[in-house]
Amino acid sequence: MESSLALGRLELTPSTAAVGVNLTPRLSGGPPAKEKSGQRPLGPQGQAHLNGCVPLSHQVAGHKYGVDKVGILQHPDGTVLKQLQPPPRGPREMQFYSMVYAEECSDPCLLELQNHLPKYYGTWSSPDSPIDLYLKLEDVTRRFVKPCIMDVKLGQRSYDPFASQEKREQQIRKYPLMEEIGFLVLGMRVYKVCSDTFDSYDQHYGRGLVKDTIQDGLAKFFHNGVCLRKDAVSASIHRVQQILRWFESQHQLAFYASSLLFVYEGFPSSSSSSSSLSSLLRAGQEEEVAEFNNNNIQVVLPWDCGMTTIYTNHRKHGHHHCAEEGEGEDGGRRRREEELQGQGDDATEGGGTDTEVEVRMIDFAHVFPSESHDHGYIYGLKHLLTVLEQILCEAA
């Protein structure tokens, strides 16, 4: 197919340069790191890089700016800037996005795929450093007040077909169960409602999960310290099912070392019970700082106002999906209706019927043309769905 050939022209011959890289940072293991939700280590008042851009504060995995040679920044307009990796990985990922989001694209398979990816706004570079190229992408977490985020690598292999034997062995050593389990938790960030903090888990947490503990390990992402967010689990299942249907319908692309980014709203919604809310409110506490969006812009929210008012104010400032992002009011409504269909009867526990969930595919430095189904990715999706369904079933 023409779309497959577009990727094929970039790299179809084995090369030592095609060897993959570890997409996760070296972080300490042990118990989850605590992060106060009102913290603003870097933001509009903090250290700026490259024309007002700042390091992405809510990144849970991957190359981090200032730690690795390449990293991810937040642009002042709210988009995410992903620095292009060295060849051939970076150019391959750029070509993938350019192919999927080409104006003249008429391939139904790729047009459908756009629904499962962050929106792509082309490339960006600073006038001060024009040789450093960045992919300009939608920040999927931007519309959330307290975004709970998880990065899950999918597939039975985390190395591509052109990887050297040394690289293959290295990747297998990192997580020997990848072939059996089909996915790996690279990192996650979970909002705890009572303490108003985030618990963060790094790649070492995910690598420590085995067949007998993977369900409980994944369930932690959906527990807010008070209850399991069954509404978020159910909506996530619905999203993953949509991605699985796409994979089962296509046989032109194969994905290696690619991830799913899960995001749900950790902030209590207007339908939370009064008893649950009362545990969050403290006597004499008049105001709290909420993480408003992922520019680290923050607003002061008086606790005596209703949850509905808070959400109205959040949207009034324009930090939700809008028409210029290709969705519009009708598209947003359809997205919300899809979420509601997958929530089940206990949606009010911990989150309400207004569940905010995103599941998007990310990381495409190892995407290659194919003439068959991506069996490794499909295997991972099916097992991930099984685990999520078990979490929901046992909670019920």
N, C-alpha and C positions, 0 to 999 in steps of 0.2 A: 504494500500500500504506500501511497505517496508520503503519508505522515511518518511511516516507519522508515522510509528511505531518507527522510530529512535527518533523522538521528543517525542513521547508518552512515551517512556521508561524513559525519564527524569522527567516528571511531568504529572501525570494524576489524582492525587487525590487532593481534595481541601485542602488548607493549608493556615494558616494565613501568612506564609512566602511567599506565592505567590502573596501577595498584591503588586500592582504596586507602582511606585514612580513618582513624578512630574519630568519630564525630562527637565524642563525649569528653568533657574536661576531666582532669585529674582532681578529684575532690575527696575529702576525707570521708570515711565510713562512719559507723556508729549510729547513735540515735538521731532522729530528725532534727535539723537545724530550726531554731525558732526565729521568726521574722515578724516584728511588730508591723501590723498592717498600715499604720500611719507613718512608717518610716519613709524617708525620702533621701537615700544616700546620694543619688544623682538625679537632677531634674532641672527645671528651668532656672533655679537659683544655684545649681551645682556646677560641677566642672563640665564644660562643653567641649566637643570635638567636631572639627570639620563643619563649619558654618552652622553652629547651634545644635548639631546632633549629639546625642548622649548614648552611652551604653544601654542596651536593653535591660531594664531592671528586673523584669519578671521571667527571664530566660531560665528554663529548667534543665536544658541539656544542650550539647553542641559546643562549637567553638565560641569562646567568650572574648569580647573585646578587652584588650589589656592583659589577657592571660595567654592566649594563643596568638599565632601569627596573623590569623584572620579572625573576624568576629562579627557580631551583629549590633547594629546601632538603631536608635529611634530617631527618625527625622522630625523636625518641628511640626510638620503637618500631620503627624500621627502614624505615618507609614513606617514599615520596618525596612532597614537597609541591611541586606546580607552580602558581606564582602565576597567577591568572586574568589573561589579557591584556585590554586595553581592548576595549569593544564595537566591532563585533559578534563579534570573533574569540573572546574568552574565553567569553562566554555560549553561543556556538555549540558550542564544544568541550565545555563542561559539559553542554549538552543532549544532545550525541552520547553521552557516557558514560552519562548518566542513562537515555537511551533503550535502549542496549544492555544495561545492567545492571539494568533495572527488574525488581522482584520479580514483577510480573505479566506479564513478557515471555513470549510463547509463540510468537514468530516463529522458525521453525527456522533461518532465515538469520542472525538476530542471535544466537541461542543458539550457533550454530557459530562466529560471529565472536568470541565471548568467549574461545575457545581461543587466539586469535592476538593478544590485547590484554593489556596489564598489567591486573591486577585493580583494580577501582575501589571505593574505600571511602567515597565521598561527598565532601563539602567540609569544609574546616577553616579556622578563623580563630583568631588569638590573642586572648585576652580584652583584651589591651592595645591591639590594633588590629583591632577586629571588622569594619571596612569592607574590610580587605584579605583577599580570599577566595582559597583555595588548593584545587586538586584533590588529593585524597589517593589516591595510587596505589601499587601494588606496586613495590618495587625489584627489577627482574628480575635484577639482578646479585648480589643479597644472598647467595645460597647458594654463591657462588664464592670461592675462596681468592685466586687471582690472575686476576681477570676481564679478559679481552681484549675490548674493546668497539669496535664500529663503528656509526656512524650513516649510513645511506644514504637519501637522498631519492629517492622513486620517482615515475615518471610522465614523460610527454613535455612537460608544462607545469608550471612552478612558480608559476603564478598562476591564480586562480580565474576563472570566467566573468564576475564583476562587477568585476574589476580595471580600473582606468583605463588608457588607452593609455600614459600615462607609466609606470605600474607594470609593464605588460607589457614595454615596451622595456627598463626597468631590469633585470628578471629575465632577459631574453634576453641582455643584455650580460654579466651575471655568468657565464653558462655557455651560450654559443651552441650547444653540442653536446647540450643536454638533449633536444631533439626526436629527434635521431638515436640517441643512446646510451640514453636512457630512464631513466637514474639518475645520481646524483651523490653521491660520497663527501663527507660534511660534516665528518667527523672520525673518528679512530680512535686506539686505545691498545693497544699490543702488548707483551706480556711477553717479555723476553729472559732465558732461563734461566741463562746463564752469568754475566751481570753482575748478575742479580737487580734489573733496572730495567725501566721501561716506556718505550718509544718512543712519542711522541705526535705525531700529524699533524693539522693544522687544515684549515679549509675551503679555504685557498689551495692546499694539496696536491691536494685533490680537483678543484679547478677547473683545475689544470694537467694533468690526465689527458686525453688525446685518444684517438681510436679505436685508434691503434697502441700505446698505452702503458697502456690501461685494464686489460688482463689482468695485466701485471706489477705495476701499481699496486695492484690488488686483492689480488694474491697476497701482498704484504707483510704484510697483516693476519694471514695464516695462517703466517708464518715466525717461529719463536721464536729465531732466531740460530744454531740447530744444524741444524734440518731444517724442511721444510714439514709442517705439521700436516694431513696428508691425511685423518685421521679427522675433524677439525673441518670441513674443506671438505665431505666427504661428508655429514656430519650436517646441515650448513647447507643443502646442496642439498635434502635430504629435507624440511627445514622450509619452505623457500621453495616447494617443490612443493605442499605442503599449502595454503599461502596462495594460490597460483595457482589451485588447484582451487576454493577458496572464491570467488575473483573470477569464475571462469568459470561459476559456478553462480548468481550473483546479478546482478540488474539493477535495484536500487533505490537504490543509493548511488554517488556519484562522489567520489573523493578527490583533492585537490590539495595540493601542498606537504606531503605526509605522508611519513613515513619508516619504514624497517625498522631495528630495533635488533638487532644481532648481538652475542651474548656467548658466549664459550667459555672453558673452564678452561685457564689457562696453566700451572698448577702441575703438575709431573710426577706421573703416576699410578703406582699400585703395579706396573703391568706394564711400566714403562719398563725398558730393559735396564740391567744393572749398569754397563756401560761408559759409558752416557749419564749415569747418576747420578754416577759418579765424577768427571766433569768439573765437576759442580756443587759437590762437596764440597772443602773446603780443609783442608790439614793443620793440626791444632790448633784448628780452628773448632768450637766446641762447641754454638753455638746461633745461630739466625737469627730475625729478626722477620718474620712473614708478615702480609700484609694479610688479616685474618680475614674481615671483611665490610665492608659499605659504610656502617656507622656509624663507620668508622675505628677500631673496636675491634680490638686486635691481641693476639696470643698469642705466647709464646716457644715455638718448636718445636725440640727437640734433634735434631740431624741424625742421631744414631745410632739413632733409632727408625725403624721401617719406614714406608713410604708408606701402607700399609693402615691402620696405627694412626693416622696423621695424619688420614686421611679419616674414620675412625671417630670420632675426637675432634671433628672439625669438625661432623659430623652430630649427635653427642651433645649439643652445645650448642644444638641446635634451630634452626640457621640454614639449614635446607633447606625445601623446600615442605612444608607440613603441612596437616592436615585443616581447620584454621580458615581456610586460604586457599582452600578449596573443591576440594582435590585429593585429599588422603588418601593412604594407603599404596598402594592399588591404582592410583590415578591416577598416582602417581609412577612406579610400576613400568611401567605402560603407556607413559608418556612415555619412560622409559629404553629399553624394548624397541623403540620406534619409532626411536630414535636408532641403536641397534645394527644395525637392519636396513639402514640407509643408509650404513654405514661402509666397506664393501669389505674386501679382504683385507689391506691394509696399515695397519690401524687402530693397530697397536702403535707405529708410527713417530712418536715425539714425544708421544704422548698416551695410548696404550693403548686397550683395548677398552671402557673405562669412560667414553667421551666425554661431556662435559657441554657441551651447546649449547642456546642459546635464540635464537629469531628472533621478535621481536614487532613488531607495528605500533604506531607512536606518532605523536603530533602530529596533532590532528584539528580545527584551527581553520578548516579550509577543506573541510568535508565537506558535500555538497549532495544533495538527492534527485534521483533519475534514473529514467529509464524504459528504459535500455539498459545494455549492458555498459560497464564503465569501460575503454575501449580503451587509453587512455594508460597507465594503471597496469599493465594486462595486458602491454602492449608492454614496459614497463620490467622487469617480473618475468621475462618470457621471455628478454630479452637478458641480464639478470643471471644467470639460470640457465645460459645458453650460456657466459658468461665463466667461471663457477665450474666448469662441466663441463670446459672447456678447461684450466683450471688443474690439475684432478685428472687429466685424461687425459695431459697432458704430463709431470706428475710421475711417472706410472706407467711 
